[in-house]
Amino acid sequence: MALSRRTFSALAGSAALGLALGGSGGSGASSAFAARSVPTGPAPAPPSADGARHTIGYDRYSLLVDGRRLVVWSGEMHPFRLPSPSLWRDVLQKMRAHGYNAVSVYVAWNYHSPAPGRYDFTGVRDLDLFLRTAAETGLYVVLRPGPYINAEVDAGGFPGWLTATKGTARTDDPTYLRHVDEWLTQVNRIARKHLYTQGDGTILLYQIENEYDAHPGDATGRAYMSHLYQKVRADGIDVPLFHNDKGRNGYWVPGSFGTGGEKGGWLYGFDGYPSPSQTPPDWGTFGPGGAKGGASASPSTPGFVPEFGGGWFDPWGGAWFDGKGYAESRRTRDAAYERRFYLTNLANGLTLHNVYMTFGGTSWGWLPAPVVYTSYDYGAAIDEARNVTAKIAPMHQLGHLLQRVPDFAKLDRAAEVKAEGLKVYHLTNPDTGAHVYVARNDGTDAVTTDLPTDAGSLRVTVPGKDATLLTTGLKLGERTLKYATAEPLLCLTAGRQDIALFTGRKGQMAELVLKCPVEPFVMRLDPEAAWVYDNDELHVNVPLGQGGLTRILVQKGETETPLLLLFADDATAVRLFPYDTPSGTLLVYGPALLRHAEVRGSEVHLTGDVTGGTSIEVWGPRGIGTLVWNGRALPTRVTMSGSLMTTGLLPAVPEVRLPALGGWRMRTENPEAGPGFDDSGWKAADSRTSFSTTPVPDGGPVLFADDYGFHYGDVWYRGSFTDSTGLEEVSLAYSTGTQGLLMAWLDGEPLGTHRMPVPDKDTTVRQGTWTATAAFPVREALRSSGRHVLSVLVRRMQHDQDGKGLDTHKAARGLTAAAFKGADPEVSWRIQGEAAADPVRGPMNSGGLYGEREGWHLPGFRDRDWEAVSFPRAARYQGVTWYRTTFRLSVPADVDASVGLTLQDDPYRAYRAQIFLNGWNMGQYINDVGPQHTFVLPNGVLRTRGTNTLALAVLSEFTTLSGPGAVSLTLLGRASGGVPVTPV
């Protein structure tokens, strides 16, 4: 029947939105009905663009995809932070291999729109290509196109040109909404071709807005959110929509605004970024009730965290991590931190979980918001150089568990359990009878205690600030687990045997008891294991981490299907990869990474990475006899466990040699400082009104750079006036964001440099409206009648993120006012910033330096007449100096090498450098601030087999000698394998 808007809005807050909808139609099903009728079998197969229509619904437990329960274990990555489309596949394959079944992606409006009405989705901005790659990898997509995203990017993702437009952002202002609709039309034109409901892609969920708490529940907020919802639905997006609540506030739950549509549904989600010192809160379905109770604010939808801390960002100066950078973030938010918080989330009924970030990447060019420096490594499980870190272990274990053991998709709170020194959560699956226990240690010392379970009291040890997962009554294929003190990782069927994998910390003694009413035949295939059969139970004990993987084969007994029990510590477990093929499921052990697997008759073809000498072992369909690794057949043997195993080790990774950097050429620039420079082609800065939130000075012109179309990087001003005879001091007010900088000259003579302060832990580093006034005395020699030119260079550090929805992204950037002591000259101002957007590298690649406007950063620029120099340098100069060189790499074709550029110097020296690799602006180095000294050079931008051009644009402050000091290439990681890389 047709529903009125009021009727649908009421239904949105009730059980009626447990929808199981598909394609262009579909019908609603109540949550209660869905919960009763959902099969208890395995989760849906990995998604692909299979051409078939699929249904996406939900009840209070989980999503329901094609009628089967799906736990979403997603990782965040941003294609715009990896400007090499070939490497998108690399990161996505690493995520899939290590347990993720979904990838969450922001789409940054500013990255795609250089000017009003202009949109670019080509090259490194090819959203269609990314979505195709995700589908080919077998990952669902959680698409988050804003219009506002935050994400520590310039203006929270708003394009620079929006800062100079009429209309209040993040409201129902019609001017703003007109721009928003244009943006969403562009994104949704691509997105609707990749909806999982239509079978053309794998988009599972779609977010509108982000952390929108500026107008919670008022008329403006409701009208704004309703407009976004209506627009997205009108564009044909029929998957469930959601908003990411900034904390567990209960904002924008189902029914909180008029939705006006019958398809897709609405989910409530909230984010969480706990610190390592925090006790994990009970903020899910099973926690305290009420609007502040997290997922319980929306009892008819599943628990959902669209963002949960997989690390944390770092500000200039490294205030969050004591100047140690992201290595410290990874140390403090380590694997134990992840187990402690993520297992608590699972125990609180959260079945849609997105880890922000899983791969952080690089905020290259002028992409970063003022709060962060170039690296956005985030302390994530996959580092900025694409290396899998030790933090991947809990991701790998939980991800594969939630995909391979369906009991975890539907858990209810069970009888309270207490154990001395531990916080214990007891849950049970009402359909299978399996019990789950999460034992968490919030203290700093290890706790060994007795844990009561339905299978009896278990002796467990939980390290300090860690957690563990225990299960009883779990089905392991055709057999039943009584209990295990090790954590289950997966259970699958390969060939004609069931395989169950258990894992834990190195040195842990794993104890497992299997219910066996008929005595089985047991084979200990590795010497570390011990077993005994007693009183209808098989008892197994294995010390983890003693010899890699430990295997025990259980045969006969009450079933003819063998059960292979595998035990591994964390380091071993991350080298075990399940993979579903049309011919059956494979389990691969040994390589650092499994990218792809196929069964072709009796041959198993695998592609992946190796980082050291290793064997490869494969369990799979009966009849396989040949193993092909990265295109090369390997000698194998059949093992007692039914696997196919290489008879030797794959070779270690070949050595990668990086050249020393030399052959530098230098040229100083900033001719704009000279009185005779021709600025007739610059824009006249003579506007009197502005849409900025920064007031225009009384009687003065608008000097704000955005008002003249200059939004990114450096901006130059030249103010002409006559008669400086009485001039004693020039005061220049400017606004930049943290670490912004101003340099001034009068008639070509330096007046001085001023910079914004370094934030500390007591500073609100998220604020981006940093303002200051720099006062410069004027020497008597510069006081005279006649024409004078005041030249000013402002290094902007981008726009405020506007997290509170107050239009602060429109705060001025650049000069805001000029005042003179001892004289009152009438100044005529001209302004120049970045040139037209680079058609390949985009609008945020370049700023307004003279060398950038003249192409000094580009590979083809002729620099033969520049001065030859060597490093280290020691010069005193106010202004800009460029350095250029070339280098050639010859990385072996079958090696994936990650390379960085490292700059080091005396930390007292005050200067900064923009780093250009083959014309791409790969980041900003500030020598005396840091903490970043190494900059990742992504393959594709970097030619690993060919010649590269490196350019450094150095801003020296004159207050100290400046460098550069030592500049070198650094090998950040290497592996045999990788993906084919196309130069960007």
N, C-alpha and C positions, 0 to 999 in steps of 0.2 A: 504494500500500500504506500501511497505517498505520505510523507511525514512533513509536518510543519517544522519550522526552525525551532520553535519552543519545544515541541515534542521530542525532536532529535536531541536537543541539548539536555533534556531530562534523562533520556535514555543513555546519554554519554557517561553519566555518572553512575549508572547501574550495571548490573550483571549483563545487560543486553549487549554490551560491547565486547563480549567474548566472541568475536566474529571469526568466521572461517570463510573468508571471501576470496574470490579469484577473478582475474581478468576484469571484464567490464561490468560484470553483474555480481552475483553472490547473494546470499541471504544470511541474516544474523542467526546466531545460536547462543543461548544463554551460557554463562560461565558454568553453572551447575551441570547443565546437560553435557557441556564439553568435557568437564572433569570426569563424569561417569563413563563417557564413551571413548575416551582416548586410549588407543592401544598401549600396552606396556612394553612393546618391543623396542628395537633399536631406534636411534634417532634417524632422521632423514639422511640419505646419502649426501656426500659433498655436492654443493650446488654447481651448476654450469648453465650456460645459455643453450638449453636443450630443446628449445622451441615448444615445450609443453607448458600449459598454464598451470600455475600452482596456487594453492590457497595459503593465506597467512592469517591466522587468528590467534587467540590467547585466552587464557583464563587466569585465575589468581596465581597459579603455579609457574607457568612458563608460556612461551610462544607455542603455537600449534601450526606446524608447517605440513601441509598435505595430511592433516589429521594426526600427525605424530609430534610428540614433545621435542622441543629443541631448546637446549641451553646455549645461549650465545656467549661465547668466550672470544672477545674481540680485542684487537690492538689498534691503537691510533698511529697513523703515519700521515704525513702531509706531502703529497706530490710536489707542492710548490717549494718544499724545503729539500728537494733532491732534483736539481735541474738537469737530469740525465734520464730520459724515459726508459732507456735500456735497463737501468738499475732499479726501476720500480719492480720489475719482475724478480730481481734478485731478492729484494727485501720481502716481497709478498711470498715468495717460495720459502724463505726462512721462517716467516710467520706460520705458514701452513704446516711445515714440517715439525715445528715445535709446539703444535697443539691448538693454534688459533683456528677458529672456523669462520671468522669475520674480520674485516678491516674497516675501521671508522676513519672517515676523511672529511676535513673541512675543505670547503671551496672558497678561496679568498677573492672577494669582489675586486679589491684593488689590484690583484695580480692579473686580472683578465680585462680590466677596463682602463685604458690610458686617458680617455676623455669621454665626455657625455655622448652617449649613442654609439660608442665604439667598443667592440668586444672582440677579444682574441682567444680562441680555443685551439690554436695550432702549436706545433713544436713542443716546447717544454710545458705548454699550457693545454695539452690535448687531453681533456677530461674524458672524451670518448675512448681514447686509447687506454687510459688508466682503467676505466671500467671494464673494457674488454680483457685487459690483462688479469684483473682480479677474477673474472669469470673463468678464464683459462686456467688460473691457478687453483680454482675450486674454493674460493672464499666468498661468503656473503659480504655485502657492502652496506654500511651504515652511512648514508650521505648527509652531510651537514653544510648546506650552502648559505647559512645565515638568514637574512642579509648581514647580521652582525655575528662575528665569530670570536672576538677577543684573541685567543691563541698567541698572545705576546707578539702580534704583528702590528705594523703601523696602522693607527686609527682603528684598531680592532677589526680590520678587514675592509673598512669603508675606503673607497677610492679617494685619492687626493683631491680630485675635482669636487667631491661632495662637500668638502670643507668650505667652499666658496659659493655654496648655493643657498637659496632661500629654503625655509622649512626646517622644522625641528625633527631631528632623527629619532628613531625608535619611538615614534608616536603615530597617531593617525593623521598627521599633517598631510594634506593632499599632495603637496609638492614632493615631499619625501616619498610618499607611497607611489607616486608616478615613476620615480627613479627605481624604487624597489621592484615594481612590477616589471619594468624593462629588464632588470637584472635577472629576476626569477624566470622570466620568459626564456632568456638565453640558456640558463642552466637547465631548466626543465625540458627544453627541446631536446637536450642530450639525455637527460636522466630518464625520460619516459621510454627511451629505446632500450633501457637496461633494467627494467623492472622484473623482478623474479616472478611476479604474478603473471606476467605476459610471456615468460619463457625466453625473453630476449637478452637477459642479463641476470645479475644476482643482487640487485638493490633490494634489501629486505626491510629497512626502516629509513625514515627521512625526518630530519630535524628542522623545525622552524624556530628562528631566533636562538639566543643562547644566553643563559644566566640572566634572564630579563626580570630584574626586581625593582625597576624604576617606578612602575605603576601597577603593583600587584593588586588585582581585583578591582581597580577603579575603572571608570568609564573609558578613559583614554587607553588604558592597557587592554581592556576587553575588546574595544573596537580595533585596536592594532593587531592583536593576536588573531581575532576573527578574520580580519582582512587577509593576513598571511595564509591562514588555513584555507579560506575560500579560494585564494589565488592558486595555491598549490594544487588543490583538488580540481579546479577548473582547467589546469594545465595537464590533467590526466594522470597525476600521481596517485595511485590507489593503494599503496602499501601503508601500514600504520605510520602515523605521524607522532612526533613527540617534541617536548621542549626539555632542555637541561636546566633544572632548578639549581641555583647557586647555593648549594647547601640544602639540607633537608627541611625546607620551609613549608612545604605543601602548596607552593605556588603553581598554578596552571595544571591542576588535576583535572580529570575528566569532569565536564559539566561546569567548569569555571568561566567559560566564555561560549558564545554561540558558534557552533561548528558548521552547521548548515550543509550536511551531505550525508549520504547513506553508506559510503564505501570506505573501507580501510581501517577506521578506528583511531583512537587517541590513547597514548601511553603516558604515564607520569614517570619522569626520571629525575634524579638528582645527582650531584657530583660530590666527591669527597677527596680531600687532600690531607690526610692526617700526618702529623709529624711522628718521627720514630719514638719520641718520648711519650706519646699519647697512648692511653689505653683504648684498644679498639672498641668503638661504641656499638650498641645494639640498635642499628638504625634501619633495619629491614622489616619485613612483614611480621616477624616474631618479636619485634621490639615494642617499646611503649606505644600506646595508641595515640590518636589525635593527629591534628594537622602537622605537628612537629615530629611525628614519629616515622619519618622517612617513607618507605614503601607502604606502610600502613595508612598513609594519607590517602591512598587509592586502593582500597581493599579488593576491587574487582580486576585489577591489572597486576601483572607479575612484577616482582621487585627488579628495579632497573637502575643501574648507575652508568649513565652515558660517559662519565669521566671518573676514573678512580686512580689515585696517584701511583704511577709507575716510576716516580722520581720527582724532581722539582726543578724549576728554572733557577738561573743564577744571574744576579745583576752585575753591572759594571763594578769592578773592584772585588767581586766575589764575596759580598757581605754574608750571604746565606751559608757559605761553606768555608769561612775563614780564609778566603783567598786561595783555597786549594782546588777550586773548580769542580768539574763534574765527577772526577775520580772520588771526591769526598762524598758527593751525593750518592754515588753508587755504593760506597762503603757503608753509609749510615742507613740507606734504604736498600738493604741487601736482600738476599734470598730469604733469610729468616723473617725480615720485616714483611715481605710479601706473603709468606705462609701465614704469619700471624694475623694480618689484616684480611687477606683474601679468603682464608678459611672461615674467619668470623663472618664475612659477607655471605658465604655459602650457607653457614649455619643460620643466618638471618633471612633466608629465603630469597636472596638475590640471584636470579637466574639469567639476567641480562647484564653482562659485566664487560665494560670497556676499559682497558688499561691505557692511560694517558701519561706519558707516551710509551709506545713499544719501540718505535724508531723515531728519534727526535729530529735528526738531520741538521741542516744548516740554514740559518736566516741570512741568506746571501744578499748582496746588493743593499738596497735601502728598505728591505723587508722588515727588519726587527723594530718592534716598539722601543721607546726610550729605555724601558726597564731592563732589556737584555742585550748582551753582546752577540757577536756573530754566531757562535756555536749554540745550537739548541739540542745538544746531546742529551740533556735532561737526566743523565744518570740512568738511561733506559736500558732495557734488557739487551737490545741491539744498539751498539754504540754508533756515534756519528760516522765512523769509518766502516760501518756495516759489519763489524765483528760481533758475533754472538758471545755474550758475557756469561759469567757464573749466575747472574740473575735470571737466566732463561730457565733454570731447573724447575722452579715452582710453576712457571707458565706452562712448560712442557708437560709436567705431571698432571696439573689440574685440567689443562685443555684436553688432553687425550682421555683423561678419566671421564670428563663430562660428556664427551662425544661417544665413548665406547662402553660406558656403563650407564644404562638408561635409568637406573634407580635414582640417580641424583637429580633428575628433572622434576621430581615430585616428592617433596619431603615435608612432613609435619613435625611440629615440636612434640617430643615424647616425654616420658616421666623424667623428673629432675634427677640429675646424677651429680654427686659431689666427690671430689678427690682432693686430698690435702695438697695445697700449694698450686693448684691448677683451677682455671675456669673451664668448665666442661659444658658443652652443648650436646644434647642427646636428641637425635632426630630419627624418624622412621618413614619408610615408604609404605603407605597404606595398602598399596596393591601387591607388592612383592614380599612385604614383611622384613626386608633388610633394615638393619639398624646402622646408624652413622654416629660416630662420636668425634667431636672436635675438642681436643685437649690443648688449652693455651696457657703458656707460662708468661705472665707479665713481669716476673722478677728477673733479676740479672744472673742468678745462679741456676744451674740445672736442678730439676726436681725429679726424683724417683719416688714413685708412690703406687698404691694399688688403685685401679680404676674399676668400679663396679660396672658390669655390663650384663645384658640379658643372657650372655653365654658364660657368665662367671666373672670373678675378679681377675683383672689382668695387671701384671706388673709392668709399668711403663716409665720411661725416662724422657723428659722433654727439656732440651737445652734452654738456657735463659733467653728471654725475649724471642721465643719461637713458638711454634704450634705443630701439632701432628694430627693426622686423620686416621681413625681406626674404624673398622667395619666388622659387623657380625651378620650372619645369615645371608650373605651375598651369593647370588648364583654365579658360578664359574663354569659357564657352558652347561653341561649336563650334570655337574656336581655342585655341592653346596658347601660354602665356607662356613665353619663354625665361628672362627675369629682369626684375626691377624693383627699383630702389633706393628707390622710394616704397612705402608700406605698402598692401596691398590692404584695402579696406573692405567691398566687397560685389561680388557678381556675380549678376545676375538677368536674366530675360527679360521684357521689357515689349512687348506687341504682337508684332511680327515681327522684333525685333532684340534682341540680347544687349547688356547694359550692364555695364561693369566700372568701378568707382570706386577710385581710388588717392589716398592722402593723405599729408601730411607737415607738417613745420614751415614756417612762413612764411619765405621766402627760400631754401628748399632747391631745388636743381635736381634735379628728378625725371627719371630716365632709365628708359625701358622698351623692351624688345626683344621683339617678337612673332614667333613662327615663322610664316613665310609661304612655303611651297614654290612657290606661284603668286603672282605680283605682284598685290596688291590695288589697288583704287581708293581713294585716301585724300583726305579733305577736312579741312582745318584750319578749324574753325568759329570759333575765337577766335585773335586775333593773337599771343598769347603763345607758342603752341606752335611747335616745329620738328620736321620729320621727314625721314627719308630711307630709301629702300628699297635694300638692298645684300645680295647673296649670300644670297638666300632669307630675309632678315630685315627687318622693319620696325623702325627705330630712331626713338624719339620722345623729345624733350627738352622739359620744361616747367618754367619757374620758378614755384614755388608762391606764391600770395598776391599776385600782381601785379594781377589783375583779377577776383577772385572765381573762378567756375567756368570751367575750360578744357575745351573739347570737341574731340575728334578722331573723325571717322567713318571706319571701315574697312569697305569694301564689296568684293564680288566675291572674286576669288582662288579659294582652294580650297573655299569654301563660299558659298552664296547668302545666308546669314543675316548681316546687317550686325552689326558690333560697334562700339558707341559707347564710346570711352574717355573717362572723366571724371577730371579732376585738381583737387584742392582742398587748401587748407591747413586747419588745424584749425578756424579760425573759420568757414570756408565749409562744411566737411564736416558740422558739427552742424546745418546748415540743409538737409540732404538726408535725406529720410525715405522708406524703402521701406514699402509697405503692401499686404498681400495682400487681395484681394476675391474673391468667387465668380466675377467676370468676368475676373479676371486680376490680375497684380501691377502696382501703380503705383509710380512714383518721383517724389516731389514735392520741388521745390527752391524755397527762398525764405523761407517764414515762419519765425518764431521757434519755432513748435511746430505739428506736425500731430497733431490729436487723433483724428480719425476720417475715413474715406474710403469712399465708395460710388460705384458706377457704375450709373446708371439710364439704360439705353439709350445715347444719345449724350452724356448729361450726366455729368460728374464732380462729385460733391458733396463738398466738403471742409469740415471745421471745424477751427479752430485759433486760434493767437495770433499777433499781430503787435506788435512793440515799436518799430518804426521804419518809415519808408517803404520798401517792397520790392515787387518783382514776384513773380509765382508762375509756376512752370514745372512741367508735368506730363508724364511719359512714361507711357503706358498702352496699353490695348487699341486696336486699329485701330477707327476709326469714331467716336471721341470728338470732339466739336466744341464743347461748351459747358462752361465752368468756373463752378461755383457755390461761392462762398466765404462761409461763415457765413450761408448763406441768400440771398446776393445774387449774381446773375449778373454776370460780369465780361467786358469786351471782350477778345478774344484773337486770336492769330494762330498759324499753324502754322510751326514753325522748320525749318531744314535738318536738325536732329538728330532730327526726328520728334516733337518735343514740342509741347504746346499751352501757349502763353505769354501772359500778360496784356500788353496793349499799353501800359499805364501802371502807375504805382506805387499800391499800396494806401496810404491816408492814414496819417500818423503817429498815435500814441496821443493822444487828447484830454487836455488838461491836467486834473489833479486838484488841487483846492484844499482844504486842510484848515483848519478854524477854529482860532483861538486858544482856549485853555482859560481860562475865567473863571467868574464867578458861584459861587465856592466858598463852602460853608458848613461850619462847624466845630463839633465838640462833643467835650469830653474825657470819658473814661469811667473804667474801673477802680474802680467803687464798691466792689468786693470788698476794696479796701485799707482801707476805713473800719471802725472797730470796731462800728458799729451796723448793718452790712449783715446782712440776713437770709439765713443759709446753711443754714437748717433743711431745705431741699429737696435739699441736696448729699448725696453719699454719705459715710458715715463711713469713714475710712481706719483700720480697726482689725484688718485681717487679720494673722495671725502667720506664715503660710507662703506660699510662692510657688513657681511653676515657673520663675522667672527664673534665669538663670545668675549674676545678681548676688546675693551673700549678703544675707540679711536681718540688719540690725544686732541684736546681742545685746540682748534685752530690749525692743527697739523694735518698733513696728508696721511693716507693709509700707506704704511710701509710693509704690511704683512705680505710675505712672499706668495702665499696661496691665492691671494686676490688677483695676482697677475699671471696665474697659470703655472707657477713654479712650486712643485709639491715635494720633490725628493732631493736629498743631498745638499750640497753647498749652494749658497746664493750670494751674489755680489751686489753691492750698492755703490753708486757714485753720486755724491752730492756736490753740485757746483754752486759757488757763491763768490761774492766780491768783498774785499776789505776784511782782513783779519787783524788789523792793527791793534785792537784792544783785546783780542781773544786770549784768555788764560787757560781755559779748560773745555774739553768736549766730553759730554756725558751721553752715552749710547745705551738705551734700554733695549733688551732683546729677550727672546723667548725661544727655547730650543728643545727642551727635554734634557734629562740628566746627561752630563758629559758634553753638552754643547759647547761651542767655542766661538769667540769673536776676535778678529784681528782688524786693526785700523791703521790707516796711513793718511797723512796730510801732505799733499803735493809730493807723494812718493816716499816721504820719510816715515818710518815706523813710529806710531804713537804707542803701540803696545798690544798685548794679548790678554784676553780674559776668558776664563772657562768656568763652567758650572761645577759644583762640588761633586765629590765621589760619595754615593749613598752609603750609609752604614746600617746596622741592624735596627737602629732607632728611627731611621728615615722611612717614610712611607714610599717605598721604591716604586709602587704602582702608579704614583701620580706622575703625569707627564707634562704638567704645565710649568716647568722650571723657568723662572724669569730672574733677571738680574740687570743691574745698571753698572756699566763700566765707565769710570771717570778717568780721562787721560789728560795730563797737563800738556800744554802747548809751549814748546820752546820759543824763545824770543825771536830766533832766526826765522821762524815761520810766520811772524806777524808782519803783515805789510798790506798795502792797498793792492788792487788788481785782482785777477781771477785766481781762485783756489779750488782745489778738488779734495774732498774728503772721501776716501775709498774704504769700504768696509766689507770684509768677508765673514760670513756667518756659516759655521758648520752646524746644520740642524741635525737633531737626533730623532727626528720623526714626530708624529702626532700622538697625542694622548689616546689611550684605548677606549675611553668613554664607557668604562664598565658600569657606571651608575646611570647611564642614559641621560646625561645632563648636557649633551652637545659639546662636551669638552674636547672632542676631536677637532672642533673648530677654533680652539685656542690658537692664537697667532703663532707663527713660526717665522724667525728672521728678526730684523729690526722692528721695534714697535714705536720708538720715539727717539728724537735727538734734541739735546739742549746744549746751550753754549753759555759759558761764564765770561763776562767781560765784554761781550759783543752780542748782537742780536741779528745775525745775518739772515737774509732770505735765501733759503736753499732750494735749488731745483734738483730733484732726485731722479735717478734712473736705476733700473733694476735688471739683473740678468741671472737666470738660473739654468736648469738643465735644458738641453736641446730637445728636439722632437724625440719621442720614444724610439729606442732601437727596435726595428721591426722583428728581430730575432730574439734578442735578450729581454725585451720588454721595458716598461716604463720605469722600473725600479732599479735598473742596472747602473745608471749614470746620474751624476749630479751636475753642478754648474761650474766646475773648475775649467779653466781655460784649456788645459790639456784634454779634458774629456770632450769639450765642445769641438776641439780640433782633431780628435781621434788618436791621441798619443797612446791610448790604452789598447789599440787594436793591433792584431798581428801584422797587418800589411803596412803599417806606418814606417816610413823611411827615417832611421835615426843615425845614419852614417856620420852626420856632422856633429852629433852630440859628443861631449867630452868623455873619454874613457876613464873609468874610475874603478877602484877596488874597495871592498869592505874589510874591516869596519871603517865607518866614516865618523868624523868629528867636526861638525860645522856649526857656526852660530848664524842663524838666519831667521827672519820672520817672513813666513810665507810658504810657498809650495815648490818642492823640488821633485822631479820625476827621475826614476831609474828604470832602465829596461835591459833585459838580457834574453837569450834563448837557451834552451837545453833540449837534449834529445834523450828519450827513453827507449829501451829495448827489452821490455818485459816479455818473457816467453809467452807464446800464444795461448798455452793452456793454463796459464797462471792468472788468477785474479789477485792483483796487488792493489792495496789501498795506500795512497801516498798523501802526505801532508807537507805543508810549508811551515817551517819553524823559524821564528824571529826571536832573538835574544839580545839584550843590551843592558848596560848599567841602568837599574830601575830609577835612578835620579833624573835621567834625561827625559825632558818633556817634549815628546813629539808623537805623532800618530801617522799611520800609513793605510791607504786603501790598496788592497791587493787585487790585481787584475791578472787573470790567467786566460790567455787566448781571447782577450776582450771581455771576459766575464768577471764581474765584480764579486770576488769571493769572500770579502769581509773587511772589517776594520780592526786594525791593531793599534792599541794605545799603550805605548811602552811603559809609562810610569803609573798606569792604573791596573791593566790586566783584568782578570787573571789569565786571559787566553793568550797563549804564545804559539800554538800549533793550529793551523787552519787546514781542514780537509779539502783536497782537490779531487772532486768526483771524476771517476773515469767517464769518458765521453766528452766532458769539458777538458779533462786532461787526456792527451794522446799518449797512451802507454807504449805505443810502438810508433814513434814519430817525433817531430819537432814541436816544441811548445814555446810560446812567448809569454814572459813574465814581466809585468810592469808594477812598480810601486809609486804611488803618489803620496809623498811625505809632506805633512804639515808640521813645520818647526815653529816653536813658540818664542824663540829668541831669549827666553829666560835662562836657558841652559844650552850647552852644546847638544847637538842632536846627531842621530845616526842616519841610516841603519847601522846596527852592529853586525852580529852574525846572522846570516840568512842561509838556510839549508833545506834540502829535501829530507823528509823523514818517512821511513817505511812503517806504516801503521798496522799492517796485517797482510797475510798472503795465504792463498789456498790453491791447490790444483783443482781446477774445475771452473766455477763461475758461469756467467751467462755471456752470450755474444753482446758486444757493446758497439753501438753505432755512434760516431761523433755527432754532437749536437750542433 
